[in-house]
Amino acid sequence: MNEVQTKPKIYIDFNSSDGNIFTILAHAENALKLYNIINAKEKASEMRKRVISSESYEGALEIIREYVDIIED
């Protein structure tokens, strides 16, 4: 039987300092590691590189959402 691996969830209050893209990125990286995602370290590094090279906040959020589910807190 195949196991379905879902994305980790992070809870973000976009109206606070948690809405800072680098804070969101840090939460996402930690979630990948805590959730025991296969190759979490490599995925976190890849995500960070893509987010840093993103040209907009919205673009960066879309990249992060590929790796984790962002729940507005």
Backbone bond lengths (Angstrom), bond angles and torsions (degrees), N, CA, C in turn:
res aa  C-N    CA-C-N  psi(-1)  N-CA   C-N-CA  omega(-1)  CA-C   N-CA-C  phi
1 M - - - 1.450 - - 1.527 109.42 -
2 N 1.310 117.49 132.64 1.460 122.02 179.91 1.517 110.51 -83.00
3 E 1.323 115.00 138.12 1.453 119.89 175.84 1.522 108.95 -92.45
4 V 1.304 115.78 136.92 1.454 120.72 177.07 1.521 107.45 -94.11
5 Q 1.299 115.50 123.08 1.455 119.96 -179.78 1.525 108.30 -100.23
6 T 1.309 115.48 115.61 1.453 119.62 179.05 1.523 109.44 -89.93
7 K 1.307 114.77 164.75 1.463 119.45 178.62 1.524 109.40 -78.47
8 P 1.327 116.17 147.70 1.464 118.51 174.17 1.528 110.15 -66.03
9 K 1.307 115.47 156.00 1.464 121.39 178.64 1.523 108.96 -108.25
10 I 1.333 115.41 139.60 1.459 120.04 172.14 1.522 107.48 -125.23
11 Y 1.313 115.77 146.18 1.462 122.20 -178.00 1.519 108.40 -108.78
12 I 1.328 115.79 122.10 1.462 121.50 -174.53 1.523 110.06 -127.64
13 D 1.321 115.86 132.58 1.465 122.00 171.50 1.526 106.27 -96.67
14 F 1.323 115.95 102.35 1.460 120.61 -176.00 1.525 112.87 -68.66
15 N 1.326 117.47 -12.76 1.463 121.06 179.99 1.525 112.52 -93.80
16 S 1.312 116.80 7.78 1.464 120.80 178.52 1.524 108.75 -123.73
17 S 1.318 115.33 -173.27 1.465 119.10 178.44 1.532 111.35 -65.20
18 D 1.333 117.48 -15.84 1.466 120.76 175.75 1.524 111.72 -64.30
19 G 1.323 117.14 -18.59 1.456 121.30 -179.94 1.520 113.87 -76.86
20 N 1.329 116.86 -6.94 1.459 121.22 176.41 1.525 108.64 -63.83
21 I 1.322 117.49 133.37 1.466 120.97 -173.55 1.525 112.28 -60.08
22 F 1.322 117.59 -33.09 1.461 119.56 -179.59 1.527 111.41 -75.25
23 T 1.325 116.76 -29.38 1.462 120.49 173.88 1.525 109.44 -68.80
24 I 1.325 116.15 -43.66 1.466 120.50 177.82 1.524 109.87 -61.71
25 L 1.315 116.46 -43.44 1.466 121.28 178.82 1.528 110.62 -59.65
26 A 1.323 117.33 -44.25 1.468 120.98 179.18 1.527 110.91 -62.50
27 H 1.333 116.99 -42.87 1.470 120.38 177.21 1.530 110.43 -61.01
28 A 1.319 116.33 -41.96 1.465 120.88 -179.08 1.531 110.92 -65.59
29 E 1.324 116.54 -43.49 1.469 120.17 178.77 1.523 110.67 -61.58
30 N 1.325 116.53 -44.43 1.466 120.52 178.97 1.524 111.27 -63.85
31 A 1.321 116.67 -39.68 1.466 120.40 179.99 1.525 111.00 -63.30
32 L 1.322 117.12 -41.11 1.465 120.01 178.38 1.528 110.46 -59.47
33 K 1.318 115.86 -43.41 1.465 120.26 -178.29 1.525 111.45 -70.24
34 L 1.322 117.58 -42.57 1.463 121.21 -178.78 1.524 112.55 -69.98
35 Y 1.306 116.30 -29.25 1.461 121.80 -177.24 1.528 111.58 -82.31
36 N 1.322 115.90 -0.84 1.465 122.25 -179.93 1.526 112.57 58.22
37 I 1.314 115.43 41.92 1.457 120.90 175.82 1.526 108.23 -66.40
38 I 1.318 116.34 137.19 1.459 120.43 177.36 1.525 108.56 -61.02
39 N 1.315 116.62 131.96 1.468 123.46 -178.03 1.531 111.81 59.57
40 A 1.319 116.88 37.95 1.468 121.50 -176.14 1.521 112.25 -56.84
41 K 1.314 116.94 -42.02 1.462 120.07 -177.74 1.529 110.87 -63.03
42 E 1.320 116.15 -43.33 1.463 120.43 179.60 1.528 111.04 -68.08
43 K 1.331 116.37 -40.86 1.465 119.93 179.34 1.521 111.02 -65.82
44 A 1.330 116.88 -39.83 1.465 120.60 178.30 1.524 110.28 -63.65
45 S 1.313 116.83 -41.56 1.463 121.30 178.82 1.526 110.86 -64.69
46 E 1.319 116.05 -43.83 1.468 120.88 178.18 1.531 110.56 -61.93
47 M 1.331 116.06 -44.44 1.460 120.66 179.76 1.527 110.23 -61.40
48 R 1.330 116.69 -45.78 1.470 121.11 -179.81 1.527 110.73 -58.27
49 K 1.322 117.32 -47.38 1.470 120.92 -179.61 1.521 111.10 -60.47
50 R 1.319 116.50 -43.18 1.467 120.32 -179.49 1.524 111.52 -66.62
51 V 1.337 116.65 -41.26 1.468 120.47 -179.60 1.526 110.24 -65.48
52 I 1.311 116.72 -44.43 1.467 120.32 -178.87 1.524 111.27 -62.39
53 S 1.323 116.85 -33.71 1.464 119.40 -179.52 1.533 112.54 -86.47
54 S 1.321 116.85 -2.92 1.460 120.45 179.08 1.526 109.91 -67.21
55 E 1.311 115.53 148.35 1.463 120.04 -176.64 1.525 113.57 -94.51
56 S 1.337 117.60 -4.23 1.462 118.81 -179.35 1.526 110.48 -151.12
57 Y 1.315 114.65 160.97 1.464 121.82 176.38 1.523 109.71 -60.46
58 E 1.329 116.39 -46.46 1.462 120.83 -178.88 1.525 111.10 -62.92
59 G 1.325 116.20 -40.57 1.460 120.38 177.67 1.519 111.62 -63.28
60 A 1.319 115.83 -40.79 1.459 120.66 178.53 1.529 110.72 -64.61
61 L 1.335 116.56 -41.07 1.471 120.01 177.65 1.524 111.19 -62.50
62 E 1.316 117.12 -40.38 1.465 120.53 179.06 1.527 110.88 -61.90
63 I 1.314 116.29 -40.15 1.466 120.27 178.05 1.524 109.64 -63.45
64 I 1.322 117.11 -47.74 1.466 120.83 -179.35 1.527 110.12 -60.65
65 R 1.329 116.48 -38.13 1.474 120.33 -179.86 1.530 112.78 -66.31
66 E 1.312 117.53 -17.11 1.469 119.70 174.40 1.531 110.69 -69.47
67 Y 1.326 116.47 -23.64 1.459 121.87 -174.46 1.528 113.31 -105.22
68 V 1.336 116.82 -32.54 1.468 121.32 -178.46 1.524 109.24 -139.38
69 D 1.317 115.30 159.01 1.464 120.50 172.05 1.522 107.60 -91.40
70 I 1.324 116.42 125.92 1.463 121.14 178.69 1.523 107.74 -98.14
71 I 1.318 115.35 121.02 1.457 122.12 178.38 1.523 107.34 -107.10
72 E 1.334 116.08 125.59 1.465 119.07 179.22 1.515 108.94 -73.80
73 D 1.317 114.56 124.46 1.463 121.66 -175.81 1.510 110.56 -95.37
